[in-house]
Structure formats: C-alpha cells, structure tokens
Amino acid sequence: MADDLRTCTTGCCNFIGDESVSREQYEKALETGGSGGVVETKIPCRNALTPAQDAVETPAGFYLGYRVRSGSPLPAGGNPPVFEKGTNKYLGDATPEHYKKWRDEKDTSGDGGVNSILENLPRGGWTVCSRMRVTVSIIAGCS
C-alpha cells in the first residue's frame, strides 16, 4: 500500500502510505490520481479520538478504516484496512480474527457508548446509514 491515501474526516491526519504528510501534499496526490477516481481510506481522527474509540483501539492494538472513491460517501469495496494503533502502520485488510477481537474489546470496554453504537451493525460488514454516512465499527454512527 505504498500509494495508499488516508485521511480523517476533518482532514488534519493525512498519510501517503505509512508516511504522515501535510494536507497540501495529500491534496496534490489526490489530483494526480487520474480520471477513474482515486480510492481514499478514511480513518478515525488520530488527534481527537473519542473515549469510545480509544476504549476499543487501545486494548485491540489497531483501528479500522474504510475505502471510498474520492468525492463519494459509498464504500469502494473490499474488507476494511487495519492500521496499528500508535504507529499508524498498515497491517493488511481486516480478517475474521480482526472483527472478533474488535467485537470482544468493545464488549468489555465498559465505556457505555461503544456497545450502543455497534449493537446493530452486521458482523464484519459495511452499513450505509439513511444519510449516506458509511460506517465501519465505530468510525462513525448513524444519527
């Protein structure tokens, strides 16, 4: 994933591959993607983690992203990418073991918010909410 483009929803966390880059460098990489539409990976903000997100990420040791075509809220397909918490290194695409560990940690986190957000999500899949907000685990919730 050397050419992987990742950003958080606020645009303050930007990566090309596993390297942190400025927003300007990220935007330039988006522009050179060609006419077929660049696939971006959306990640939870690394600078402003919610307590619910941190309560699962820390014991699990990783976080999940989701791939979208640039300019579209719909998933680009495939399993969500997995990134190591702390280093932000790409670990591969989510496996059944990742989903199990994520569910196990959210079940034991006791934070009160994670369980309610994830309660009705399919096991290891995508959910498109009524307002076209795409979610994977607790990256975002339906409101």
C-alpha positions in Angstrom: 0.0 0.0 0.0 2.8 2.4 -0.8 0.5 4.7 -2.7 -2.4 4.5 -0.2 -4.1 7.8 0.6 -5.6 8.1 4.1 -7.2 11.0 5.8 -9.5 11.6 8.8 -12.9 13.3 8.3 -11.6 16.6 9.5 -8.5 16.5 7.1 -5.9 17.0 9.9 -4.5 13.5 9.7 -3.1 12.8 6.2 -1.0 9.8 5.1 0.5 8.7 1.8 1.3 5.0 2.5 2.6 4.9 6.1 4.1 8.4 6.0 2.4 11.4 7.6 2.1 14.3 5.1 0.8 17.8 5.0 -2.7 18.5 3.7 -1.2 20.2 0.7 0.9 17.1 -0.2 -2.2 14.9 0.3 -4.4 17.2 -2.0 -1.6 17.1 -4.7 -1.6 13.3 -4.5 -5.4 13.2 -4.9 -5.1 15.4 -8.0 -2.7 13.1 -9.7 -5.0 10.1 -9.3 -6.4 10.1 -12.8 -9.9 10.1 -14.2 -11.0 6.7 -12.8 -11.4 8.1 -9.3 -8.9 7.8 -6.5 -9.6 5.4 -3.7 -9.1 7.1 -0.3 -9.1 5.4 3.1 -11.0 7.3 5.7 -9.7 6.8 9.3 -10.7 8.0 12.7 -9.0 11.2 13.6 -5.7 10.4 15.3 -5.7 13.8 17.0 -9.1 13.8 18.6 -10.1 10.2 19.5 -13.4 9.8 21.2 -13.3 7.9 24.5 -15.4 5.2 22.9 -13.0 4.8 20.0 -9.9 4.8 22.3 -11.6 2.3 24.7 -11.6 -0.3 21.9 -8.4 0.7 20.0 -6.1 0.6 22.9 -6.6 -3.0 24.0 -7.2 -4.2 20.5 -3.9 -2.5 19.3 -5.4 -1.5 16.0 -8.0 0.6 14.3 -10.1 0.2 11.1 -10.5 2.4 8.1 -12.9 2.4 5.1 -12.2 2.9 1.5 -14.2 5.3 -0.6 -13.8 6.7 -4.1 -12.7 10.3 -3.8 -15.8 12.5 -3.6 -18.2 9.7 -2.8 -19.6 8.5 0.5 -20.0 4.9 -0.7 -17.5 2.2 0.0 -15.0 1.3 -2.7 -15.3 -2.4 -1.8 -13.2 -5.0 -0.1 -12.6 -5.5 3.6 -11.7 -2.5 5.7 -8.0 -1.9 6.1 -6.4 -2.4 9.5 -3.8 0.0 11.0 -1.6 -0.4 14.0 -2.5 2.0 16.8 0.4 4.2 17.7 2.5 3.7 14.6 -0.4 4.0 12.0 1.3 1.3 10.0 -0.9 -0.6 7.5 -1.3 -4.2 8.8 -3.5 -5.6 5.9 -7.2 -6.0 5.3 -9.5 -7.0 8.1 -9.9 -10.7 8.7 -12.4 -12.6 10.8 -9.9 -12.5 13.6 -9.8 -8.7 13.5 -13.5 -8.5 13.6 -13.7 -10.9 16.6 -11.0 -9.0 18.5 -12.8 -5.7 17.8 -16.1 -7.1 19.0 -14.6 -8.7 22.0 -12.9 -5.4 23.1 -16.0 -3.3 22.5 -18.0 -5.8 24.6 -15.5 -5.5 27.5 -14.7 -1.8 27.2 -17.5 -0.8 29.6 -17.5 2.8 28.2 -21.2 2.8 27.7 -21.1 4.3 24.2 -19.4 1.7 22.1 -22.0 -1.0 22.6 -24.9 1.2 21.7 -23.2 2.4 18.5 -22.2 -1.1 17.4 -25.2 -3.0 18.6 -27.0 -3.4 15.2 -24.0 -3.4 12.8 -23.6 -6.6 10.8 -20.7 -8.8 11.9 -17.8 -7.7 9.8 -19.5 -5.7 7.2 -20.5 -2.3 5.9 -23.5 -0.3 6.9 -24.8 2.6 4.9 -27.0 4.8 7.1 -30.0 6.7 6.0 -28.0 9.9 5.4 -25.4 8.1 3.3 -22.9 8.1 6.1 -20.7 5.0 5.8 -19.6 3.3 8.9 -17.3 0.6 9.9 -17.4 -0.4 13.5 -17.4 2.9 15.5 -15.7 5.2 13.0 -19.0 6.9 12.6 -22.5 6.3 13.8 -26.0 6.7 12.4 -27.7 9.7 13.9 
